[in-house]
Amino acid sequence: MSPEPHASDASGWDVIVVGAGSAGAAVAVQTARIGLRTLVLDKHPLDRAGATWVNGVHGQAFDEAGLARPTAPELRAAGHRFHLVAGWGPTTKAVSDTGVLDIDMRLLIARLQHEARLAGAELRGQESVLALGPGIVTTATATLRAALVVDASGLGGLYRVQKPRPGDVCAAAQGVYAVTDRPAAEAFFRSFGAEPGETLCFAAVAGGYSIASMRMEGDELAILTGTLPALGHPAGKKVRDDLAARHTWIGPMAFGGHAPIPLHRPRKDLAFGDDDGALVRVGDAAGLVYAAHGSGIGAQLVAGRMLADALSAHGLRPGLRSGLGRAVRAWERAWHRRFGARFLVADAFRRLSTRLTPEVLAWVLRSGLMPEPLLRVGFTAGL
Ligand SMILES: Cc1cc2nc3c(=O)[nH]c(=O)nc-3n(C[C@H](O)[C@H](O)[C@H](O)COP(=O)(O)OP(=O)(O)OC[C@H]3O[C@@H](n4cnc5c(N)ncnc54)[C@H](O)[C@@H]3O)c2cc1C
């Protein structure tokens, strides 16, 4: 039976999550696991929710979130050396043991959605949310109520919308391409001292902070680019497409995508409301992105687990609202204690790095000012 227009929902959800991408699905897994009646809504069909490309995520994030580490085909690569290249070369600096796993986000999000369902959550795609607030969500057809609403709707969020300023937006793109001439591809990687399967990350290629990174996965090549158009850089998609067109050994793109990433400091206010109805925001909706390299997934996975821990610690059980306001504020404090200072430092580094030219970066790499252990910290500090 289809719902009446603007029907009021009396089913009494404990949690309604808006957004079934990585941040929303990760929260839903955790709240459903502690027995809270959880509903997830996404405006897209569920298999198109969230990121549709390959992301690097530190393996430790899965351990901390109580999620199984990915395996193939979700896991595309792990344990490879990372070569930072100043501009298009020749100066390079290698880092091993970064702990980063390269993950097909389409499959990770499908897994999180599946685990949420197994734990009892209900997920609905093609359900657009028009407005939300503490304890309340309005769609085109109904007003839904829940003890806790989670805004996981991506860039800028739906609650007290705070779109990032143009200078705080990274235009990123990623794509997985066929390799049509493997010997030529291997020769390219070896010309920078990298083995096939290792990452070449060309930095400052369009100006400070921009990158173009390449890694072979069997007979495929993953390209990731990111730029700051507000500084006059071409968009990440153009850098990716130009790079793919420049090398004759790169064939057609199998899948990928492009989107803006918020790089500002995380929002101070992550939790709102009280025992009568609360709201938290997570993921890109709250700018929970480690700005040094525009990575959000690891901290998002952990944020979901921390939220469930805070709700449990305050005795939140299905239908019970007493303590909800204190629980979400405890989560907000815990998140800022765990990640806040690191994310602030990452944002300061991001601002400084906008001044790096390839020449200055080459000098820094040659000078020893960036030893391997320091570079390695850059991969783990987002957790
Ligand atoms: C090319 C690229 C490469 C990246 N690489 C990395 C990386 O290597 N490592 C890393 O950690 N991060 C990376 N990031 C960042 C990372 O992808 C994002 O931080 C992450 O995808 C954000 O997840 P999210 O769930 O917060 O938001 P989103 O993925 O944007 O999901 C939000 C969901 O909310 C839904 N929604 C929006 N509005 C409504 C509405 N009104 N009603 C209902 N549903 C709604 C959307 O349909 C969407 O499914 C990259 C980003 C890009 C673009």
The ligand as an SDF file (V2000), in Angstrom:
LIG
                    3D

 53 58  0  0  0  0  0  0  0  0999 V2000
   37.3190   11.1700   -6.8220 C   0  0  0  0  0  0  0  0  0  0  0  0
   37.3410   11.0990   -5.3290 C   0  0  0  0  0  0  0  0  0  0  0  0
   38.3180   10.3560   -4.7010 C   0  0  0  0  0  0  0  0  0  0  0  0
   38.3310   10.2400   -3.3230 C   0  0  0  0  0  0  0  0  0  0  0  0
   39.2940    9.4780   -2.7460 N   0  0  0  0  0  0  0  0  0  0  0  0
   39.2350    9.2390   -1.4240 C   0  0  0  0  0  0  0  0  0  0  0  0
   40.1600    8.3370   -0.8220 C   0  0  0  0  0  0  0  0  0  0  0  0
   41.0560    7.7890   -1.4810 O   0  0  0  0  0  0  0  0  0  0  0  0
   40.0200    8.0670    0.5100 N   0  0  0  0  0  0  0  0  0  0  0  0
   39.0240    8.6340    1.2620 C   0  0  0  0  0  0  0  0  0  0  0  0
   38.9280    8.3450    2.4640 O   0  0  0  0  0  0  0  0  0  0  0  0
   38.1520    9.5210    0.7240 N   0  0  0  0  0  0  0  0  0  0  0  0
   38.2300    9.8260   -0.5990 C   0  0  0  0  0  0  0  0  0  0  0  0
   37.3370   10.6960   -1.1660 N   0  0  0  0  0  0  0  0  0  0  0  0
   36.3210   11.3210   -0.3100 C   0  0  0  0  0  0  0  0  0  0  0  0
   35.1840   10.3490   -0.0420 C   0  0  0  0  0  0  0  0  0  0  0  0
   34.8020    9.7170   -1.2430 O   0  0  0  0  0  0  0  0  0  0  0  0
   34.0010   11.0880    0.5940 C   0  0  0  0  0  0  0  0  0  0  0  0
   34.4640   11.6710    1.8180 O   0  0  0  0  0  0  0  0  0  0  0  0
   32.8420   10.1430    0.8960 C   0  0  0  0  0  0  0  0  0  0  0  0
   32.4000    9.4850   -0.2590 O   0  0  0  0  0  0  0  0  0  0  0  0
   31.6850   10.9040    1.5190 C   0  0  0  0  0  0  0  0  0  0  0  0
   30.7300    9.9710    1.9760 O   0  0  0  0  0  0  0  0  0  0  0  0
   29.3300   10.4550    2.5670 P   0  0  0  0  0  0  0  0  0  0  0  0
   28.5630    9.1950    2.8370 O   0  0  0  0  0  0  0  0  0  0  0  0
   29.5450   11.4340    3.6640 O   0  0  0  0  0  0  0  0  0  0  0  0
   28.6360   11.2840    1.3940 O   0  0  0  0  0  0  0  0  0  0  0  0
   28.1810   10.8030   -0.0530 P   0  0  0  0  0  0  0  0  0  0  0  0
   29.0400    9.7100   -0.5520 O   0  0  0  0  0  0  0  0  0  0  0  0
   28.0460   12.0240   -0.8540 O   0  0  0  0  0  0  0  0  0  0  0  0
   26.7340   10.1650    0.2120 O   0  0  0  0  0  0  0  0  0  0  0  0
   25.6260   10.9770    0.5110 C   0  0  0  0  0  0  0  0  0  0  0  0
   24.3550   10.2340    0.1420 C   0  0  0  0  0  0  0  0  0  0  0  0
   23.2390   11.0320    0.5540 O   0  0  0  0  0  0  0  0  0  0  0  0
   22.2480   10.9710   -0.4530 C   0  0  0  0  0  0  0  0  0  0  0  0
   21.4350   12.1960   -0.3840 N   0  0  0  0  0  0  0  0  0  0  0  0
   21.8350   13.4680   -0.6180 C   0  0  0  0  0  0  0  0  0  0  0  0
   20.8060   14.3160   -0.4940 N   0  0  0  0  0  0  0  0  0  0  0  0
   19.7240   13.5550   -0.1690 C   0  0  0  0  0  0  0  0  0  0  0  0
   18.3450   13.8540    0.0660 C   0  0  0  0  0  0  0  0  0  0  0  0
   17.8800   15.1080   -0.0120 N   0  0  0  0  0  0  0  0  0  0  0  0
   17.5190   12.8360    0.3620 N   0  0  0  0  0  0  0  0  0  0  0  0
   17.9630   11.5590    0.4360 C   0  0  0  0  0  0  0  0  0  0  0  0
   19.2630   11.2160    0.2010 N   0  0  0  0  0  0  0  0  0  0  0  0
   20.1120   12.2020   -0.0900 C   0  0  0  0  0  0  0  0  0  0  0  0
   23.0240   10.8890   -1.7620 C   0  0  0  0  0  0  0  0  0  0  0  0
   22.2600   10.3100   -2.7720 O   0  0  0  0  0  0  0  0  0  0  0  0
   24.2280   10.0160   -1.3590 C   0  0  0  0  0  0  0  0  0  0  0  0
   24.0140    8.6500   -1.6290 O   0  0  0  0  0  0  0  0  0  0  0  0
   37.3300   10.8770   -2.5430 C   0  0  0  0  0  0  0  0  0  0  0  0
   36.3440   11.6520   -3.1670 C   0  0  0  0  0  0  0  0  0  0  0  0
   36.3670   11.7790   -4.5520 C   0  0  0  0  0  0  0  0  0  0  0  0
   35.3070   12.6020   -5.2020 C   0  0  0  0  0  0  0  0  0  0  0  0
  1  2  1  0
  2  3  1  0
  2 52  2  0
  3  4  2  0
  4  5  1  0
  4 50  1  0
  5  6  2  0
  6  7  1  0
  6 13  1  0
  7  8  2  0
  7  9  1  0
  9 10  1  0
 10 11  2  0
 10 12  1  0
 12 13  2  0
 13 14  1  0
 14 15  1  0
 14 50  1  0
 15 16  1  0
 16 17  1  0
 16 18  1  0
 18 19  1  0
 18 20  1  0
 20 21  1  0
 20 22  1  0
 22 23  1  0
 23 24  1  0
 24 25  2  0
 24 26  1  0
 24 27  1  0
 27 28  1  0
 28 29  2  0
 28 30  1  0
 28 31  1  0
 31 32  1  0
 32 33  1  0
 33 34  1  0
 33 48  1  0
 34 35  1  0
 35 36  1  0
 35 46  1  0
 36 37  1  0
 36 45  1  0
 37 38  2  0
 38 39  1  0
 39 40  1  0
 39 45  2  0
 40 41  1  0
 40 42  2  0
 42 43  1  0
 43 44  2  0
 44 45  1  0
 46 47  1  0
 46 48  1  0
 48 49  1  0
 50 51  2  0
 51 52  1  0
 52 53  1  0
M  END
$$$$
